[in-house]
């Protein structure tokens, strides 16, 4: 009952500021529409490419966490973390619960976007997904979001030791966009960048959820993606727990 009550309060707060989430939706949508126009003008446009960028917009809504700013700037630097240390629920799970309403709201927006394109621009979407694989797609998206959330939580804990990590977070954001296929599909990258992208966790929270929904991946490829996602999530959880246990010892009630 306690968890349900907490979740309901988070839902109330999220839907009270639903316009803010809509504005966060418009930014990646405009960027990806610009990329579609760019590649079309370069003579490389296709239905599959349009589908990729449309789904990349939706994938960003569903799998990209932005928890790092609130954790580092408000909770750690301004000392608000003290309000969570005495609660019987871990800080990780408190933030994860707080993120769930945002994912639900973003899912509503994502469904609206797909419905809009299917209704008015049916040729712009080319999804060949076998619906028997849809449960695997849901699992890939879920693990992709957990990867993004856990990585961002771990990154934000650097604020325990550094006075300003804003520049670092912006740099990491650029790396994530490139390595997760946000600029162009990973197969278009040079072989070296493809190899690096497949080693790092970012493609497994951005690119692979998108192409799994698009229907590009086979069953064996989906299982491989899920396996790698599970390995990276385990590694990131270990890093997260280590940073938290050491970082909280540096914290004082007045922040940094």
C-alpha positions in Angstrom: 0.0 0.0 0.0 2.9 2.4 0.8 4.4 1.9 -2.7 1.0 2.5 -4.4 0.5 5.7 -2.4 4.0 6.9 -3.3 3.4 6.1 -7.0 0.1 7.9 -7.0 1.7 11.0 -5.6 4.4 10.9 -8.3 1.6 10.5 -11.0 -0.2 13.6 -9.7 3.0 15.7 -9.9 3.9 14.4 -13.3 0.5 15.0 -14.9 0.3 18.4 -13.3 3.3 19.4 -15.4 2.4 17.4 -18.5 3.1 20.4 -20.8 6.7 20.3 -19.8 7.0 16.7 -21.0 5.3 17.7 -24.3 8.0 20.3 -24.8 10.7 17.7 -24.2 9.0 15.7 -26.9 9.2 18.5 -29.5 13.0 18.9 -29.3 14.0 15.4 -30.4 11.1 15.3 -32.9 12.3 18.5 -34.6 15.9 17.2 -34.6 15.0 13.9 -36.2 12.6 15.4 -38.7 15.6 17.7 -39.8 17.8 14.6 -40.2 15.1 13.0 -42.4 15.0 16.1 -44.6 18.8 16.1 -44.7 19.2 12.5 -45.9 16.3 12.9 -48.3 18.0 15.9 -49.8 21.2 13.9 -50.1 19.4 11.3 -52.1 19.5 8.7 -49.3 16.0 9.0 -48.0 13.8 5.9 -47.8 10.7 4.6 -45.9 13.0 2.5 -43.7 15.2 5.5 -42.8 12.1 7.7 -42.0 10.8 4.9 -39.9 14.2 4.7 -38.1 14.2 8.4 -37.1 10.5 8.4 -36.1 11.0 5.4 -33.9 14.3 6.9 -32.6 12.2 9.9 -31.4 9.8 7.4 -29.6 12.7 5.3 -28.3 14.3 8.4 -26.8 11.0 9.2 -25.0 10.7 5.7 -23.6 14.3 4.7 -22.8 16.3 7.9 -22.1 16.4 8.9 -18.4 17.2 12.5 -17.4 17.5 11.9 -13.7 21.1 13.0 -13.4 20.3 16.8 -13.3 17.9 16.6 -10.4 20.1 14.1 -8.4 23.4 16.1 -8.9 22.2 19.7 -8.9 19.3 19.5 -6.4 19.7 16.5 -4.1 23.5 16.5 -3.7 24.6 20.1 -4.3 21.7 21.8 -2.6 21.5 19.2 0.2 18.0 17.9 -0.5 19.4 14.3 -0.3 19.1 14.5 3.4 15.3 14.1 3.0 15.8 10.7 1.5 18.5 9.2 3.7 16.1 8.5 6.6 13.4 6.9 4.5 13.0 3.1 4.5 13.3 2.8 0.7 16.6 3.1 -1.1 17.4 6.3 -3.0 17.7 4.3 -6.3 14.2 2.9 -6.0 12.8 6.2 -4.9 14.0 7.8 -8.1 13.0 4.9 -10.2 9.4 5.1 -8.9 9.5 8.9 -9.6 10.4 8.1 -13.2 7.6 5.7 -13.9 4.9 8.3 -14.3 7.0 10.1 -16.9 7.5 6.9 -18.8 3.7 6.4 -18.8 3.1 9.9 -20.0 5.8 9.6 -22.7 4.2 6.3 -23.8 0.9 8.1 -24.4 2.8 10.7 -26.5 4.6 7.9 -28.4 1.3 6.1 -29.2 -0.1 9.4 -30.4 2.9 10.0 -32.7 2.6 6.5 -34.2 -1.1 6.9 -34.7 -0.6 10.2 -36.4 1.9 8.9 -38.9 -0.2 5.7 -39.6 -3.3 7.9 -40.2 -1.8 10.7 -42.3 1.6 9.4 -43.6 1.2 5.6 -43.7 4.1 5.3 -46.2 6.5 7.0 -43.8 6.4 4.0 -41.5 7.8 0.7 -42.5 7.5 -1.7 -39.5 8.1 -5.4 -40.3 8.0 -6.7 -36.7 6.6 -10.1 -36.2 4.1 -9.6 -33.4 5.1 -12.9 -31.9 8.4 -11.2 -30.9 6.6 -8.2 -29.3 7.1 -9.4 -25.7 10.9 -9.5 -26.5 10.7 -5.9 -27.8 9.0 -4.8 -24.5 11.8 -6.5 -22.6 14.5 -4.9 -24.7 12.9 -1.4 -24.1 12.6 -2.1 -20.4 16.2 -3.2 -20.0 17.3 -0.3 -22.3 15.6 2.2 -20.0 17.1 0.6 -16.9 20.5 0.8 -18.5 20.0 4.5 -19.1 18.6 5.2 -15.7 21.3 3.3 -13.8 24.1 4.9 -15.9 22.7 8.4 -15.3 22.3 7.8 -11.6 25.9 6.6 -11.4 27.1 9.6 -13.3 25.2 12.0 -11.1 27.0 10.7 -8.0 30.2 12.3 -9.2 28.7 15.5 -7.7 29.7 14.0 -4.3 33.4 14.8 -5.2 33.2 17.5 -7.8 31.7 21.0 -7.5 30.5 21.2 -11.0 29.8 18.2 -13.3 27.5 20.0 -15.7 30.1 20.2 -18.5 30.9 16.5 -18.0 27.3 15.6 -18.3 26.9 17.6 -21.5 30.0 15.8 -23.0 28.6 12.4 -22.0 25.3 13.3 -23.6 27.0 14.0 -26.9 28.9 10.7 -26.7 25.6 8.9 -25.9 23.8 10.5 -28.9 26.6 9.4 -31.3 27.1 5.9 -29.9 23.4 5.1 -29.6 22.7 5.9 -33.3 21.1 9.2 -32.7 22.8 10.9 -35.6 22.5 8.0 -38.1 22.0 4.2 -38.0 25.0 2.4 -36.6 25.6 0.3 -39.8 26.5 3.6 -41.5 29.3 4.3 -39.1 33.0 3.3 -39.9 33.8 -0.2 -38.7 35.8 1.1 -35.7 32.9 3.2 -34.4 30.5 0.3 -34.9 32.8 -1.9 -32.8 33.1 0.7 -30.0 29.3 1.2 -30.1 28.6 -2.5 -29.8 31.0 -2.7 -26.8 29.6 0.3 -24.9 26.1 0.1 -23.3 24.6 3.2 -25.0 23.5 1.4 -28.2 21.6 -1.1 -26.1 19.5 1.7 -24.6 19.0 3.6 -27.9 19.7 1.9 -31.2 18.8 -1.7 -30.5 15.4 -1.1 -28.9 14.5 1.0 -31.9 15.6 -1.5 -34.6 13.9 -4.3 -32.6 10.6 -2.5 -32.8 11.3 -1.7 -36.5 11.6 -5.5 -37.1 15.2 -5.4 -38.3 16.4 -7.9 -35.7 16.0 -11.7 -35.9 15.0 -13.8 -32.9 18.6 -14.8 -32.3 19.8 -11.2 -32.5 17.1 -10.1 -30.0 18.2 -12.8 -27.6 21.8 -11.6 -28.0 20.8 -8.0 -27.3 18.9 -9.0 -24.2 21.9 -11.0 -23.0 24.3 -8.0 -23.5 21.8 -5.7 -21.8 21.6 -8.0 -18.8 25.4 -8.1 -18.5 25.8 -4.3 -18.8 23.0 -3.7 -16.3 24.7 -6.0 -13.8 28.0 -4.1 -14.3 26.3 -0.7 -13.9 24.5 -1.7 -10.8 27.8 -2.8 -9.2 29.3 0.6 -10.2 26.2 2.4 -8.9 26.3 0.7 -5.5 30.0 1.3 -5.1 29.7 5.0 -6.0 26.7 5.4 -3.7 28.2 3.7 -0.7 31.4 5.9 -0.9 29.8 9.1 -2.1 27.2 9.3 0.6 30.0 9.4 3.2 31.1 12.7 1.6 27.6 14.2 1.9 26.6 16.8 4.4 23.2 18.2 5.1 24.0 21.6 3.5 25.2 20.0 0.2 28.7 20.3 -1.1 
